[in-house]
Amino acid sequence: MKIGNSKFDLENRTAVIGIVNLTDDSFSGDGIGPDINKALNLIKSFTDSGVDIIDIGAESTRPKSLYKNVVEISEDQEINRVVSVIEKLRKISDVPISIDTRKSRVALEAVKAGGSIINDISMLEYDPKMIEVVRGADIPYILTHNKPLKNNDSVAGQVKKDLVEKIDFLNSNGINNNKIIIDPGFGFNKNINQNIELHQDLEQISSIGLPVLVGTSRKSFLGKIADDASVSDREEVSIASVIVAKEKGAKLFRVHDAVVVKNLLNFIEKLS
């Protein structure tokens, strides 16, 4: 798969996506806000260690049902923060940039500034114009599962069905499979037990045949597994999640501790 100026052999290797939160209230406690220099320093620490892709987002997507005082920013604020960092970054690096947004206008402006992937956690449901931007940009799109689930049915089975239906929709709108990455959507419209079951049955999502991205880093269900560990104490369980997901076929990992995960996966791949 071509992402930006880089080609990724996702059948035979993995890719690490380093998270850069240009938010003031990230659930993980790493929100940078509008500080461009701080963002660039974090990105440099990632790229110096070989992190493959940088994921930049300026809107908090932490669930209001789990977190208090979720701060909303305007579309113009989101554009300004994202584009400012991308423009500065593009002057010093051609590292692929993933744009984490639900909004078509933000995605469009970010792509114009040099974005390489559109990462829309709304499953194309938030902004009806997003499909037009995805088609026109002709760059990879991360399709994230984000729909309510029935309590009595297989979690992975429902997620797979929903993803396949949306893949068909993308195909019918001119977006080919070689431009689609799928994300089972850990933490989105899923309770603790559903997240755990999805993790256990992740092979079903891999069987779809498209590159699978896993974004479990520091999420609350991992904290529950680790004896109610706080966000700051979830590094080890997040890394364990990456290892298990890799064994179940995941190829891309969106993580906060990107340098650690990149070094770990490099070590595992050298031994295999």
KAVEN-V912418 format. One record per residue. N is the residue number from 0. SS is DSSP state (helix for helix, strand for strand, loop for the rest). PHI is phi in whole degrees, 0 to 359 (* if undefined). PSI is psi in degrees with one decimal (999 if undefined). Layout:
n | ss | phi | psi
N | SS | PHI | PSI
N | SS | PHI | PSI
//
This chain:
n | ss | phi | psi
0 | loop | * | 132.0
1 | strand | 271 | 124.1
2 | strand | 232 | 112.5
3 | loop | 63 | -129.8
4 | loop | 264 | 9.6
5 | strand | 247 | 146.6
6 | strand | 252 | 131.7
7 | loop | 244 | 122.2
8 | loop | 272 | 82.9
9 | loop | 280 | -0.6
10 | loop | 279 | -29.9
11 | loop | 243 | -3.4
12 | loop | 213 | 168.1
13 | loop | 251 | 167.7
14 | strand | 224 | 138.5
15 | strand | 254 | 130.6
16 | strand | 250 | 116.7
17 | strand | 272 | 130.4
18 | strand | 275 | 129.0
19 | strand | 236 | 106.4
20 | strand | 266 | 108.1
21 | loop | 271 | 43.0
22 | loop | 245 | 163.2
23 | loop | 266 | -12.5
24 | loop | 221 | 40.3
25 | loop | 301 | 140.0
26 | loop | 299 | -27.7
27 | loop | 276 | -4.2
28 | loop | 80 | 12.0
29 | loop | 247 | 22.8
30 | loop | 295 | 128.4
31 | loop | 268 | -27.1
32 | loop | 72 | -151.0
33 | loop | 274 | 13.7
34 | loop | 283 | 96.8
35 | helix | 296 | -43.7
36 | helix | 297 | -39.4
37 | helix | 295 | -40.2
38 | helix | 297 | -45.4
39 | helix | 295 | -36.3
40 | helix | 295 | -40.5
41 | helix | 296 | -45.1
42 | helix | 299 | -41.3
43 | helix | 298 | -39.3
44 | helix | 295 | -33.9
45 | helix | 291 | -53.4
46 | helix | 293 | -33.9
47 | helix | 298 | -24.9
48 | loop | 261 | 6.8
49 | loop | 88 | 11.3
50 | loop | 301 | 135.1
51 | loop | 280 | -38.1
52 | strand | 219 | 145.7
53 | strand | 250 | 127.6
54 | strand | 255 | 116.0
55 | strand | 247 | 125.6
56 | strand | 219 | 148.7
57 | loop | 237 | 3.4
58 | loop | 242 | 127.0
59 | loop | 292 | 130.2
60 | loop | 248 | 16.9
61 | loop | 293 | 138.5
62 | loop | 295 | 131.2
63 | loop | 295 | -23.0
64 | loop | 289 | -21.6
65 | loop | 253 | -27.0
66 | loop | 235 | 138.4
67 | loop | 272 | 159.6
68 | loop | 56 | 43.4
69 | loop | 292 | 124.3
70 | loop | 266 | 125.5
71 | loop | 262 | 140.0
72 | loop | 243 | 157.9
73 | loop | 287 | 162.8
74 | helix | 299 | -40.4
75 | helix | 295 | -39.8
76 | helix | 297 | -42.7
77 | helix | 298 | -45.2
78 | helix | 298 | -46.6
79 | helix | 300 | -44.5
80 | helix | 294 | -47.9
81 | helix | 293 | -49.3
82 | helix | 295 | -38.7
83 | helix | 301 | -43.9
84 | helix | 290 | -43.2
85 | helix | 298 | -45.2
86 | helix | 299 | -43.3
87 | helix | 294 | -42.5
88 | helix | 295 | -38.6
89 | helix | 295 | -19.8
90 | loop | 283 | -17.2
91 | loop | 236 | -10.4
92 | loop | 204 | 148.7
93 | loop | 251 | 21.4
94 | loop | 304 | 136.2
95 | strand | 301 | 138.7
96 | strand | 241 | 124.5
97 | strand | 265 | 132.5
98 | strand | 259 | 112.9
99 | strand | 267 | 96.5
100 | loop | 204 | 152.5
101 | loop | 263 | -6.1
102 | loop | 254 | 129.4
103 | helix | 297 | -38.6
104 | helix | 292 | -39.1
105 | helix | 296 | -45.7
106 | helix | 300 | -44.1
107 | helix | 298 | -47.6
108 | helix | 293 | -35.5
109 | helix | 293 | -39.6
110 | helix | 295 | -42.8
111 | helix | 301 | -35.1
112 | helix | 281 | -14.1
113 | loop | 130 | 14.7
114 | loop | 293 | 149.5
115 | loop | 245 | -21.4
116 | strand | 218 | 145.2
117 | strand | 256 | 121.2
118 | strand | 246 | 95.4
119 | strand | 250 | 105.8
120 | loop | 284 | -1.5
121 | loop | 272 | -3.4
122 | loop | 63 | 33.3
123 | loop | 68 | 16.7
124 | loop | 262 | -20.3
125 | loop | 281 | -43.0
126 | loop | 231 | 110.2
127 | loop | 297 | -17.5
128 | loop | 275 | -6.3
129 | helix | 298 | -37.4
130 | helix | 299 | -34.9
131 | helix | 294 | -39.8
132 | helix | 293 | -43.3
133 | helix | 300 | -46.1
134 | helix | 295 | -45.1
135 | helix | 290 | -32.7
136 | helix | 288 | -30.9
137 | loop | 55 | 44.9
138 | loop | 232 | 165.4
139 | strand | 302 | 147.6
140 | strand | 236 | 130.3
141 | strand | 267 | 113.7
142 | strand | 266 | 111.0
143 | strand | 255 | 128.0
144 | loop | 293 | 129.6
145 | loop | 204 | 67.2
146 | loop | 223 | 149.3
147 | loop | 299 | 147.8
148 | loop | 246 | 153.0
149 | loop | 279 | 139.2
150 | loop | 290 | -24.6
151 | loop | 266 | -8.4
152 | loop | 256 | 162.3
153 | loop | 302 | 128.0
154 | helix | 296 | -52.2
155 | helix | 298 | -35.6
156 | helix | 296 | -43.0
157 | helix | 293 | -43.3
158 | helix | 298 | -43.8
159 | helix | 299 | -45.8
160 | helix | 299 | -46.1
161 | helix | 296 | -41.2
162 | helix | 294 | -43.2
163 | helix | 298 | -40.4
164 | helix | 298 | -41.2
165 | helix | 285 | -30.4
166 | helix | 297 | -42.6
167 | helix | 300 | -39.3
168 | helix | 296 | -44.5
169 | helix | 299 | -45.6
170 | helix | 302 | -42.2
171 | helix | 291 | -15.8
172 | loop | 256 | 18.7
173 | loop | 88 | 8.8
174 | loop | 259 | 112.0
175 | loop | 281 | 161.8
176 | helix | 299 | -26.6
177 | helix | 288 | 0.5
178 | helix | 244 | 8.6
179 | strand | 243 | 129.3
180 | strand | 246 | 136.6
181 | strand | 250 | 141.2
182 | strand | 233 | 120.8
183 | loop | 292 | -8.0
184 | loop | 76 | 46.9
185 | loop | 302 | 129.7
186 | loop | 91 | -10.4
187 | loop | 256 | 113.6
188 | loop | 58 | 34.2
189 | loop | 221 | 136.0
190 | loop | 276 | 179.7
191 | helix | 303 | -49.8
192 | helix | 295 | -36.2
193 | helix | 293 | -38.4
194 | helix | 297 | -42.4
195 | helix | 296 | -46.5
196 | helix | 298 | -40.5
197 | helix | 298 | -41.4
198 | helix | 298 | -43.1
199 | helix | 295 | -33.9
200 | loop | 252 | 28.2
201 | loop | 298 | -22.5
202 | helix | 303 | -31.1
203 | helix | 297 | -34.9
204 | helix | 286 | -40.2
205 | helix | 299 | -29.7
206 | loop | 291 | -11.9
207 | loop | 298 | -32.3
208 | loop | 100 | 5.5
209 | loop | 251 | 158.3
210 | loop | 301 | 132.1
211 | strand | 257 | 127.1
212 | strand | 257 | 134.6
213 | strand | 243 | 129.4
214 | loop | 234 | 68.3
215 | loop | 265 | -5.6
216 | loop | 311 | 120.0
217 | loop | 62 | 14.3
218 | loop | 284 | 160.4
219 | helix | 296 | -32.9
220 | helix | 293 | -30.7
221 | helix | 291 | -36.7
222 | helix | 299 | -38.9
223 | helix | 296 | -42.5
224 | helix | 299 | -37.4
225 | loop | 268 | 47.4
226 | loop | 56 | 48.8
227 | loop | 58 | 41.6
228 | loop | 296 | 140.3
229 | loop | 290 | 166.0
230 | helix | 305 | -41.1
231 | helix | 290 | -13.7
232 | helix | 251 | 20.9
233 | loop | 256 | 11.3
234 | helix | 298 | -47.9
235 | helix | 296 | -45.5
236 | helix | 291 | -31.0
237 | helix | 294 | -40.6
238 | helix | 293 | -40.1
239 | helix | 300 | -39.2
240 | helix | 299 | -41.1
241 | helix | 299 | -45.7
242 | helix | 298 | -45.8
243 | helix | 296 | -44.4
244 | helix | 296 | -37.5
245 | helix | 299 | -43.1
246 | helix | 295 | -25.0
247 | loop | 265 | 9.9
248 | loop | 108 | -3.4
249 | loop | 293 | 146.2
250 | loop | 241 | -25.8
251 | strand | 237 | 142.1
252 | strand | 228 | 115.2
253 | strand | 267 | 111.7
254 | strand | 221 | 156.5
255 | loop | 278 | -43.5
256 | loop | 271 | 62.5
257 | helix | 293 | -37.1
258 | helix | 294 | -45.0
259 | helix | 298 | -46.5
260 | helix | 294 | -40.1
261 | helix | 298 | -46.1
262 | helix | 297 | -40.3
263 | helix | 296 | -47.6
264 | helix | 293 | -36.2
265 | helix | 301 | -42.9
266 | helix | 296 | -46.4
267 | helix | 298 | -43.3
268 | helix | 290 | -29.9
269 | helix | 291 | -30.3
270 | helix | 276 | -18.2
271 | loop | 271 | 999
//
